[in-house]
Amino acid sequence: MTTSATLLRVEKGHAGPEELAAITAVLLARAAARPADHAATSAHARATAGWRRLERQTAFESPRAWRNGVR
């Protein structure tokens, strides 16, 4: 029995060796393009979420709310 570390796993379909090599090259290029201290910079880059939480919205918004700039 041989054990090998699996780097990529195909969830659906059949990927050939060329396709696996291509996706590996893309992933390695993206990882290399990332700054070294990515964890430190990303924590301070965006402190607030870019999406709205639906449970914090009011149940009704006026039809003219877009004019007032109130959301």
Residue frames relative to the residue before (quaternion, step in Angstrom):
aa qw qx qy qz dx dy dz
M 1.0000 0.0000 0.0000 0.0000 0.00 0.00 0.00
T 0.1318 -0.7857 0.6010 0.0639 3.56 -0.82 0.99
T 0.1928 -0.7604 0.6087 0.1188 3.54 -1.06 0.75
S 0.0089 0.7826 -0.6219 0.0266 3.52 -0.92 0.92
A 0.4857 -0.6501 0.4988 0.3043 3.53 -1.10 0.69
T 0.2723 -0.7615 0.5699 0.1455 3.56 -0.79 1.03
L 0.2359 -0.7905 0.5522 0.1203 3.56 -0.63 1.12
L 0.7940 0.1099 -0.0349 0.5969 3.56 0.99 -0.85
R 0.0962 -0.7743 0.6227 0.0580 3.52 -1.14 0.67
V 0.3117 -0.7337 0.5756 0.1822 3.58 -0.84 0.97
E 0.2916 -0.7878 0.5236 0.1421 3.55 -0.58 1.19
K 0.8098 0.0401 0.0315 0.5845 3.57 0.93 -0.86
G 0.7785 0.2910 -0.2296 0.5065 3.56 -0.87 0.89
H 0.4359 -0.6647 0.5405 0.2758 3.53 -1.34 -0.25
A 0.1413 -0.7891 0.5951 0.0572 3.58 -0.59 1.15
G 0.3613 -0.7321 0.5405 0.2034 3.52 -0.93 0.95
P 0.7075 -0.4518 0.3181 0.4407 3.58 -1.25 0.13
E 0.6398 0.5243 -0.3326 0.4529 3.60 1.02 -0.73
E 0.6654 0.4975 -0.3051 0.4654 3.58 0.97 -0.82
L 0.6457 0.5028 -0.3207 0.4769 3.58 0.99 -0.74
A 0.6366 0.5143 -0.3263 0.4730 3.59 1.03 -0.75
A 0.6533 0.5188 -0.3181 0.4505 3.60 0.98 -0.82
I 0.6940 0.4573 -0.2931 0.4725 3.60 0.83 -0.89
T 0.6087 0.5379 -0.3491 0.4673 3.58 1.10 -0.62
A 0.6479 0.5132 -0.3171 0.4650 3.59 0.98 -0.82
V 0.6547 0.5065 -0.3142 0.4649 3.59 0.96 -0.83
L 0.6770 0.4913 -0.2994 0.4589 3.58 0.88 -0.89
L 0.6578 0.4950 -0.3122 0.4741 3.59 0.99 -0.76
A 0.6342 0.5204 -0.3317 0.4658 3.61 1.03 -0.73
R 0.6581 0.4959 -0.3129 0.4723 3.59 0.97 -0.80
A 0.6525 0.5072 -0.3172 0.4652 3.58 0.99 -0.77
A 0.6684 0.4938 -0.3015 0.4674 3.59 1.02 -0.74
A 0.6591 0.5212 -0.3093 0.4453 3.61 1.09 -0.62
R 0.5507 0.6216 -0.3816 0.4059 3.58 1.25 -0.32
P 0.4985 -0.6425 0.4715 0.3413 3.64 -0.96 0.72
A 0.6255 -0.5828 0.3768 0.3565 3.56 -1.16 0.65
D 0.7641 0.2986 -0.1748 0.5444 3.58 0.96 -0.82
H 0.0646 0.8478 -0.5207 0.0773 3.57 0.90 0.96
A 0.6455 0.5345 -0.3326 0.4323 3.60 0.94 -0.79
A 0.6792 0.4857 -0.2953 0.4644 3.59 0.97 -0.79
T 0.7045 0.4592 -0.2802 0.4629 3.60 0.94 -0.80
S 0.6700 0.5114 -0.3247 0.4290 3.61 0.95 -0.72
A 0.5969 0.5708 -0.3722 0.4235 3.61 1.10 -0.52
H 0.7473 0.3709 -0.2080 0.5107 3.58 1.05 -0.70
A 0.5235 0.6657 -0.4118 0.3366 3.59 1.18 -0.32
R 0.8079 0.0196 0.0205 0.5887 3.59 0.86 -0.89
A 0.1772 -0.8220 0.5358 0.0765 3.54 -0.34 1.24
T 0.7501 0.3308 -0.2006 0.5363 3.60 1.14 -0.54
A 0.5690 -0.5949 0.4463 0.3510 3.53 -1.20 0.50
G 0.4336 -0.7073 0.5018 0.2450 3.56 -1.13 0.68
W 0.6941 0.4061 -0.2662 0.5315 3.57 1.25 0.12
R 0.4686 -0.6739 0.4972 0.2812 3.54 -1.25 0.43
R 0.3728 -0.7011 0.5576 0.2420 3.55 -1.10 0.67
L 0.4270 -0.7494 0.4491 0.2333 3.54 -0.55 1.18
E 0.6484 0.5249 -0.3425 0.4322 3.60 1.01 -0.63
R 0.6682 0.4811 -0.3083 0.4764 3.61 1.21 -0.27
Q 0.5489 0.6050 -0.4026 0.4130 3.59 1.24 -0.04
T 0.5088 -0.6045 0.5035 0.3496 3.52 -1.21 0.49
A 0.6043 -0.5942 0.3941 0.3556 3.55 -1.18 0.52
F 0.7997 0.1861 -0.0827 0.5649 3.59 1.05 -0.68
E 0.0889 -0.7570 0.6442 0.0630 3.53 -1.08 0.80
S 0.5240 -0.6489 0.4623 0.3010 3.51 -0.97 0.90
P 0.5582 -0.6037 0.4398 0.3614 3.61 -1.08 0.61
R 0.7095 0.4280 -0.2511 0.5005 3.59 1.19 -0.50
A 0.3410 0.7707 -0.4827 0.2382 3.60 1.23 0.23
W 0.6089 0.5605 -0.3613 0.4295 3.59 1.06 -0.61
R 0.6336 0.5201 -0.3380 0.4623 3.62 1.13 -0.54
N 0.7047 0.4780 -0.2616 0.4544 3.56 0.97 -0.85
G 0.4083 -0.7139 0.4731 0.3160 3.55 1.17 -0.43
V 0.5109 0.6308 -0.4202 0.4055 3.57 1.27 0.27
R 0.0438 0.7882 -0.6123 0.0432 3.56 -0.92 0.89
